[in-house]
Amino acid sequence: MAASLRRPRAPRASTHAAAPSIDWSKVAYHTLVSRALDDIEEQTNRKKGAVPKDYQVLYQFSARGHDVAQAILGAFVTHPRDAVGAYYRSRPLLLSLGLSIEDGLASPLGRAGGFSDGRDIGVVCNMPNRNTPKVLPMSGDVGSQYTPTAGWAQAIAYHRDQLGDEAYRGAIAIALGGEASVATSGFWSSLTIATTLQLPMLFYIEDNGLGISVRGSMQTPGGDIASNLASFANLLVRNGDGTNPPEAAALLGEAVRHVRGGAGPALVRLTVPRLSSHSGPDNQKGYRTDAEIAADRSRDPLPRLKSFLVPAIMAERHWSEVERSVARDVDAGLRAARARPAPDPTTIKRFVYAEPGRSGDADTMGGLSLAEREALGGTETAAEGGDAVRFAEAIRRTLRSELARNPKVVVFGEDVGVKGGVHLVTEGLQKQFGEARVFDTSLSEEGIVGRAVGMAIAGLVPVAEIQFRKYADPATEQLNNCGTMRWRTANRFVAPIVVRMPGGFGKDVGDPWHSVSAEVTWAHAVGWQVAIPSTAADAAGLLRSAMRSPNPTIFFEHRALLMTSDGSGHYPGDEYVIPLGRARRVREGRSLTIVSWGALVHRCADAAELADADVELIDLRTIAPWDRDAVLASVRKTGRCLIVHEDTVTAGFGAEIAATLARDAFWYLDAPIDRLCVDDTPVPYHPALMDAVIPTTARIADRIASLTSV
């Protein structure tokens, strides 16, 4: 790549020739439609006493002032595999990509159908178009659109170069955000991903100078992200005026051609005015002067668009025809939107997870198709005579077999490549399958998970590693958004990623950072499956099921099992799968039920032997979903229950189990339900301190003796 492209300047151009490929009639149409929709919503909300309540929009965000430049950008988004990651002020762009006026009005009203069937904010949109450019599921938080868009860009390169799919050649990913979003970790993480990997990604930053009320100079030094990135390696940077149609078209056209041509990512910053308050409830006069508001209004791009087009490109008569078409179409769309029914409350619990066999799942975008999953096969019967392997080796073999079987599987995270992971679980996989399929990432958990989301939406099977459970905290936003994706898009999108997440106490050592478990966090994170195996065979079977599942999965690898021979056993074969949500009965008994998971299953088994009691031990294996039936059946038989885990006692997952037993097995209980957990302290470093916190074999045995003597 030429040096001028690696370190481009960021000039502020004054005049440019318009890109000849643009259909300016469509730009005018979409801009006028967007402006009309904003007018309707704002006027309706101002006349709340004169219009029916169900005509009012609770979350209203005007795109007035942003609209012309977005409509111009939409003219360049033409490839069937293009995808846009946008945000709540992006309706003009969506209109240019095929959003119907009816949907554009009905979804903010919360009507049935549309982006989310009334489940999500109406301005948080998505468009899974199969044969035209897509709009990735938006989120209500700022900056979270960037890393999934980078994931889509990486998936474009993977489909094209690794899978040989020519349908992706020339496709690009576009991330759209305001100037306030450039302060977020998502922006910087995606910028790192795109530039280090030279991905086909365009960053479009529309800068209106305000993040609600906070000035742009508080979001980035000097208030100009393009100037700050002028020396950023491997990034074409352009800076201009979004109210100047030919200038905006020239800059956006140049950037799109650069990215489509394979020259790497680009960033375009265009200044635009904010011609309204931030949102419907906001009153900008509380933090802006009249002079500032008037200055923005003087920069309205709509009159400038008309002046540019009429009469040089279209006659006044043609402009008037466009206006009449807009008025007619908006009126029809408004009537259709308001006529739509309210969403059906009886369906609100649908689509938290996939619904195999029910209509609609075949149309969901993301992950493998049903046919692809079925072709992978699998058996619940373990192969006999397998090699004796440790816990980590079982995971490695499973990853290896799935990488070999399915070319859409990719494994990545910090240090997973040449090093083979900090726990050496992925050792040798990059050498066998190459850097495109097993690769290292920058140190950004949001970037790891966010890109996995975008890759999964694009049909790949990402297996992302977070080095330690505590390190997942910076990715919480992306993890939560991933889990709710199927539900909040009413089954239009899903991102079935697998996140491998080691945690828990280590061999003779703990600490408040690497030894965190806190698995209950993901048990109540909507839409996630959470697997916590305790043996090598279960690790293989559960991981393989997770990698073939239509739902996202947290795969918790306990550090003590990775570091010791606990959990070792025979490898169950490359076809072995365990359905998530099915517990394992480790030992049978009639006097007490112990419920546990992860490394503490082994301590519970040893404690049962030490106490010489008639104990039934249930290893849940997964806590989302969890096997209520197995636990209830056991407790109804034994009449007693001890729940053992290393998460904190307050609000740990054991509390959920205890609540279920108290409701559904109350009349079978011969003693109070008991829990042995961590007493609401961090895990300490010194082994003696750690043993005072984590349930030990001796303490479990003492509790068994106490409960069985009641």
Buried (B, 14 or more C-beta within 10 A) or exposed (E): EEEEBBBBEBEBBEEBEBBEEBEBBBBBBBBBBBBBBBEBBBEBBEEEEEEEEEBBBEBBBBBBBBBBBBBBBBBBBBBBBBBBBBBBBBBBBBBBBEBBBBBBBBBBBBBBBBBBBBBBBBBBBBBBBEEBBBBBBBBBBBBBBBBBBBBBBBBBBBBBEBBEBEEBBBBBBBBBBBBBBBBBBBBBBBBBBBBEBBBBBBBBBBBBBBBEEEEBEEBBEEBBBBBBBBEBEBBBBBBBBBBBBBBBBBBBBBBBBBBBEEBBBBBBBBBBBBBBBBBBEBEBEEBBEEEBBEEBEEBBBBEBBBEBBBEEBBEEEBBEBBBEBBEEBBEEBBEBBBEBEEBEEEEEEBBBBBBEEEEEBEEBBBBBEBEBBEEBEBEEEBBEEBEEBBBBBBBBBBBBBBBEBBBBBBBBBBBBBEEBBBBBBBBEBBEEBEEEBBBBBEBBBBBBBBBBBBBBBBBBBBBBBBBBBBBBEBBBBBBBBBBBBBBBBBBBBBBBBBBBBBBBBBEEBBBEEBBBBBBBBBBEBBBBBBBBBBBBBBBBBBBBBBBBBBBBBBBBBBBBBBBBEBBBBBBBBBBBBBBBBBBBBBBEBEBBBBBBBBBBBBBBBBBBEBBEBBBBBBBBBBBBBBBBEBBBBBBBBBBBBBBBBBBBBEEBBBBBBBEBBEEBBEEBBEBEBBBBBBEEEBBBBEBEEBBEBBBBBBBBBBBBBEBBEE
